């Protein structure tokens, strides 16, 4: 099984606790509101949002990806760290077994936040992982972060 890991760090003008709340605690409610053209719904398959919960993100019709299932492995609200695994996605085909993700938000000097992410892709069997495809997927994830950032900037009462 091949493994590819990426780490990134980027800054955001929104306070860390608000970004964490929007992206991980309230995502099932906020994502369809923030991105209705992309995300149809976020449904819990099992659990209630705590560790071990599995949720399915259902994307709008017509896109290349129809759904993604995440398992919440750990959520540390005090330290603003979330560990989750993408356990199923119709775009994976027979290439990816799962993707382990860790996201941490820290305060920045300007009142915003610094987001640190690590994603580790685990291939199925002898499948070869295409780094360009992975980078394209990560760019789409960054679009989600930017949409949440913009929504929170326009709605200062949300996740406050």
C-alpha positions in Angstrom: 0.0 0.0 0.0 1.4 3.4 -1.0 1.1 6.4 1.2 1.4 10.1 0.2 1.3 12.8 2.8 0.9 16.6 2.4 1.1 19.3 5.0 0.0 22.9 4.5 -0.3 26.1 6.6 -2.3 29.1 5.7 -3.6 32.2 7.4 -7.2 33.4 7.7 -8.6 36.7 9.1 -11.3 34.8 11.1 -10.7 33.9 14.8 -9.6 30.2 15.2 -12.6 29.2 17.4 -15.1 30.5 14.8 -13.4 28.7 11.9 -13.2 25.5 13.9 -16.9 25.8 15.0 -18.0 26.4 11.4 -15.9 23.7 9.7 -16.2 20.9 12.3 -18.9 21.4 14.9 -21.7 23.1 12.9 -20.6 21.9 9.4 -23.6 19.7 9.0 -25.9 22.8 9.3 -23.7 25.5 7.7 -22.2 23.9 4.6 -25.5 23.5 2.7 -26.3 27.1 3.6 -22.9 28.5 2.7 -22.5 26.5 -0.5 -26.0 25.4 -1.7 -24.7 25.3 -5.3 -22.2 22.6 -4.3 -23.4 20.9 -1.2 -26.9 19.4 -1.1 -26.8 18.1 2.5 -24.6 16.7 5.3 -26.1 13.8 7.0 -25.0 11.7 10.0 -24.8 8.0 9.1 -24.0 7.1 12.7 -23.3 9.0 15.8 -24.1 12.6 16.8 -21.0 14.5 15.8 -18.7 13.2 18.5 -15.7 10.9 18.0 -16.6 7.8 16.0 -19.5 9.6 14.2 -19.7 9.1 10.4 -21.2 11.7 8.2 -21.9 11.8 4.5 -21.6 15.0 2.5 -23.9 14.9 -0.5 -22.9 17.1 -3.4 -25.2 18.9 -5.8 -26.3 17.1 -8.9 -24.2 17.3 -12.0 -20.8 17.5 -10.3 -18.0 14.9 -10.7 -18.3 13.8 -7.1 -21.7 12.7 -5.6 -20.7 12.0 -2.0 -17.9 11.8 0.6 -18.1 9.9 3.9 -16.0 11.1 6.8 -15.4 9.4 10.2 -14.6 11.8 13.0 -11.6 10.2 14.8 -11.0 13.0 17.4 -12.3 16.4 18.1 -10.4 18.6 20.7 -12.5 21.7 21.0 -10.2 23.2 23.7 -7.1 23.0 21.4 -9.1 23.4 18.2 -7.8 20.2 16.6 -9.9 17.8 14.5 -8.7 14.5 13.2 -11.0 12.8 10.7 -10.7 10.2 7.9 -12.3 10.2 4.5 -13.5 6.6 4.4 -15.5 6.6 1.2 -15.8 8.7 -1.9 -17.3 7.9 -5.3 -14.3 9.7 -6.9 -11.8 7.3 -5.4 -12.6 4.4 -7.6 -10.2 1.7 -6.7 -7.2 3.9 -5.8 -7.7 5.2 -2.3 -8.4 3.2 0.8 -8.8 6.2 3.1 -7.4 9.7 3.8 -6.4 10.6 7.4 -6.6 14.3 8.1 -5.5 16.5 11.0 -6.5 20.1 11.1 -5.4 22.6 13.8 -6.3 26.2 14.2 -4.1 28.6 16.1 -4.4 32.3 16.9 -2.4 34.7 14.7 -1.0 38.1 15.8 -3.6 40.0 13.8 -6.6 38.4 15.5 -7.2 35.9 12.8 -6.0 32.3 12.6 -3.4 30.0 11.2 -4.7 26.7 9.9 -2.3 23.8 9.8 -3.4 20.7 8.0 -1.9 17.3 7.3 -3.5 14.8 4.9 -2.2 11.3 4.5 -3.5 9.3 1.5 -3.5 5.5 1.8 -3.7 3.7 -1.5 -5.7 0.5 -2.0 -3.5 -2.5 -2.6 -0.9 -1.7 -5.3 -2.8 1.3 -6.7 -0.7 4.2 -7.8 -1.7 7.6 -6.4 -1.6 10.5 -8.8 -0.2 13.6 -7.0 -1.8 15.9 -9.6 -5.2 14.5 -8.8 -4.5 14.9 -5.1 -3.4 18.5 -5.5 -6.6 19.2 -7.5 -8.7 17.8 -4.7 -6.8 19.8 -2.1 -7.5 23.0 -4.1 -11.2 22.2 -4.0 -10.9 21.8 -0.2 -9.2 25.2 0.0 -12.3 26.6 -1.8 -14.4 25.3 1.0 -12.2 27.0 3.6 -12.4 30.2 1.6 -16.2 30.0 1.3 -16.5 29.5 5.1 -14.1 32.4 5.7 -16.1 34.7 3.5 -19.4 33.7 5.1 -18.1 34.2 8.6 -16.7 37.6 7.6 -20.1 38.7 6.2 -22.0 37.2 9.2 -20.0 38.2 12.4 -22.7 36.7 14.7 -22.4 33.2 13.3 -20.2 30.9 15.4 -19.4 33.8 17.7 
